[in-house]
Amino acid sequence: MSKIKLKNVRLSFPSLFQTSMFGDDDTGKYEATFILDKVEHAEVIEQIQKQITAHKKDLKAATLGADRICLKDGDEQERPEFEGKMTIKANTKKRPLVIDRDKSPIVEGDNKVYGGCYVNAIISLWAQNNKYGKRVNGQLDGVQFNQDGEPFGDGAIAVDAFDAFGDDTDEDEGF
């Protein structure tokens, strides 16, 4: 397993401080999806693809379905933020290192890392061959905040969505 550094990639679906949930079930894993621009990150995408090819050889699997490989073409996914991009999902059972630009630790309460921000990350690819089948997976080793970005679907309501009103609490105008 060799380490791959992802620089200035967009973070999506982060579960970095608590394990992720699938429905009502705790997966027991910390995870994140990283969005790579096909042009800007072409070199690292090629490096990832070479490692995937090597792992497929190790697995004696000439082909694996797209659902069996951690690197995906964003154009084949139904998310507008993935269009024209590649995505790679990585997870780990051990809480990953999460740090700021100055290498100081980031904790959940800092609200510093979120879906849509830009990060640097270190991941490792590995081949799985067990009762669940053959796959090439990504292991999440660490994440470093790089810069803010437009948040993905956080559902936040802007202050401007509300009307100002006085202190008269006797009137119940409702919503």
C-alpha positions, -999 to +999 in steps of 0.1 A: +000+000+000+016+032-011+004+067+000-012+091-024-013+128-017-043+147-030-037+184-031-064+211-031-094+187-037-130+193-028-143+175+002-177+158+000-197+136+024-172+139+053-175+118+084-142+127+099-150+131+136-177+105+140-183+072+121-207+074+093-243+062+093-260+041+066-297+045+073-300+039+111-269+018+112-234+029+123-209+017+097-181+019+122-160+038+096-148+073+092-150+083+056-149+111+029-152+115-008-127+137-026-135+155-058-107+158-083-108+180-114-100+160-145-076+186-158-061+201-127-056+168-110-048+147-142-014+136-128-027+123-095-057+106-113-032+088-136-012+077-105-044+064-089-054+046-121-020+029-123-023+017-087-058+004-094-045-015-125-017-030-104-041-041-076-064-057-103-035-077-115-028-088-079-064-098-076-062-117-109-092-096-120-089-082-155-120-062-149-139-050-119-173-033-120-173+004-113-191-003-080-160-023-070-134+005-075-130+035-052-122+059-081-153+070-101-161+092-130-182+120-118-200+122-151-215+088-144-229+099-110-261+119-105-246+148-086-241+182-103-210+190-082-193+158-096-199+167-133-166+169-152-147+155-122-135+123-108-143+112-072-125+089-049-139+076-016-117+065+013-125+052+047-109+039+079-120+023+111-094+044+130-102+082+133-081+100+107-057+128+114-075+161+107-054+192+108-054+229+098-031+247+073-006+253+101-007+216+111-026+223+143-054+197+151-089+204+141-118+192+163-154+187+153-165+219+172-143+240+151-167+236+121-136+241+099-140+211+075-173+206+057-186+193+024-175+218-002-143+231+014-109+223-002-085+200+015-052+181+011-056+144+019-034+113+022-050+081+011-038+045+004-052+021-021-056-016-012-069-048-028-097-067-011-103-104-018-126-120+007-161-134+011-174-100+001-156-102-033-128-085-050-125-047-048-099-019-049-106+003-019-092+036-005-080+040+030-083+074+046-051+084+064-054+121+070-070+154+059-056+189+060-079+219+056-067+240+026-094+267+020-130+275+022-154+267-006-191+269-014-208+244+010-227+216-006-264+214+002-260+223+038-297+235+039-287+266+057-313+295+057-299+329+050-308+358+074-323+376+045-350+349+042-366+363+074-386+396+078-377+419+107-405+426+132-409+445+164-412+434+200-450+431+199-454+394+209-493+396+213-498+393+176-495+357+163-489+362+126-475+327+121-454+316+092 
